[in-house]
Structures are given as structure tokens and as C-alpha cells.
Amino acid sequence: MFAELGSEHRVDPQKHAGTLMQFISTTATAVENLKREAKALSKTPGVTLTAAREVVAKKHGYLHWKHVTVCHAQTGTRPRAMALPQSLKDLLARVNERHPALSDSQEAFARGFVFAMDVKDAQEFAPGAAYAECSDGWYLASKDLWPGLVHARDGAGPTFAASQSPEDLARTAMDHVQNYRLFRHLDPTIPASPAEALQWVGVLTSYAPTHIWIGGKFTDLGGGSQTQGAGAQPTTPGAAVHPSKKRTRFEKFGHLLNDKERELFKGMSAQDQDFWLFQLAKKTPLGQARYKPVDVSITVPWGATESAQP
């Protein structure tokens, strides 16, 4: 059985023997599963229990067995402080009821492999035949992405959860999730660990994911922004977008323009560009849940704009 690798939030990293350790949510049940796996492995001739624990820890995404014990000690002290506010829980429940994700996306988040990328980095990602974008699953991702966001501090001030009204907090949270694009693996096979997940994605892009879901377990990768390059084994996870660092509307939704629309877009004024990008935002699954439905199809203005060109 795999360890529970769901990192619900980022914490200040610790060092052990000069190596940077990142927090991975590790329950007592997960530790017992790891111990049992290590004990079974130690029955192999020439393999001590200590050596077996090191092997098993690395197999499941930890640096070493000490990393397991440190994460286990931290896990019990943090979930309550990082709980999602009830107002956001209610918001996600309403979205799930009114705008549910496709069954394929729900299955991917529950049992498959899903990853998030910064919208800017995702411009360089070509899904090919192995992956599909799953923007309809934004609310499934948000239940894991939002705890770290709402408990973050804007400088030295209070957390967003402590300083904002439920309405403002909802706007902040929904703005933030638009900084990411979500992709799901089309094959039911899943990576064995976060490290292997990075390797899979690294075959197709030089930019690494910021967050991953493997078999329903969430990991906040944090860290840097670029891997060693396509085909190489990624060693640096993607950098999550800080809540105070918003992406532009074009960075968030420009990828939704086709080549013809992009050419028309270039000739528009900044005000018109922003208006049409807002229409695109309304067309996304998140936009459909956030804004009132758009009455006029966006294809009409594009055609009208084209006919107006000299």
C-alpha cells in the first residue's frame, strides 16, 4: 500500500543532514503501512530493517526514513490550523451540486493522475495523446489548493482568512485558482511517487507542475520553476503562484484563442482586448459557476470584428 502523500499545504522546510526536506502529510496509518512494507523487504537475504526502511521511504517520495518521522510528527499538529473556512466549503459544495465535473475528471482526481501548472508555464505544455485539460475539475482541485492560500499572509499582516469577509475571501480564492491549468492523465495507470510523476511530465515540457494528485492523494510541490529539460528527470518542482502575484487576464485565458482570433485580438484596443478576455473567462467552467451565463455567443463578436477589418 502506498503512503498517504497528500501534502495539504506548504510549511517552512527543515534540514536534515544538509538536505532540504518538504512537508508531506503522513498519518499514523501511513507510517504503519510503510513499516510493514519495510519489514517484508527486510526478509530478503542481506537486507537489514534499517536499509529496508530507507528504500521504502524513497519509493514513496520521501528523502529518507527520518523524513517520514519528521512529517508524521508535523502532520498531527497542522490540519486544524489549515482548515478550509466553512464559507469556502459551502461554495465548493454548491458548485459540485450545480456544475459538477465530468465523470472522467472526477475519476482522475479520485483514482488517477492529475497535475496543475502555472498558466504561464502551461503555455509550453503540449498534452499530446496522453493528457487532457480538465478545467471542469477546478473545484475538486480547490479543496486542496485553497487551505494554503487562505492561511497565507500578505506581507506581515494577518492571513486572508482572518482579514477578509466571506465574500472577499471567495473572490480571492477564485481569482487565485485561475492562475493554474489542470491536466489529467488519460491512461488509468498512475505514477508510483511524486518523483515519478515529475519524470512523466518532464518528458513533455521543461516546466514542472506546481501540484499533483496521485490516486486521490494531493502533494503541493512548491520549490523552483523549471526542470532540467524535456526527457530529463525533473529535480525541481514547479513554483506555486503566491496569492499576491496575480497573472494577467491574457496570461490566464489567452490560450483559449485560436489562431484566427489571436490575429484579430492583436488589432484591438487594450479596452476591447480586456472585454473579450472577460467573455472568455465567463465561458470557462469556473466562470460559468462564478458569473451569470453569457447571453451572446462569443463567436458573434469575433465575426463582427473580422468583417470590420479594412
Secondary structure, DSSP 8 states (H G I E B T S, - for coil): --------S----EEETTEEE------HHHHHHHHHHHHHHTTSTT--HHHHHHHHHHHTT-SSHHHHHHHHHHHTTSTTTT---HHHHHHHHHHHHHS---HHHHHHHHHSEEEEEEHHHHTT---TTTEEE-GGGHHHHHHHHHHHHHT-BSTTS-BHHHHS-HHHHHHHHHHHHTTEEEEEESSS---SSHHHHHHHHHTT-SB--SEEEETTEEEE--S-SB-S-TTS---S------TTS---HHHHHGGGS-HHHHHHHHTS-HHHHHHHHHHHHHHSHHHHHHS---SS-THHHHHHHHHT--
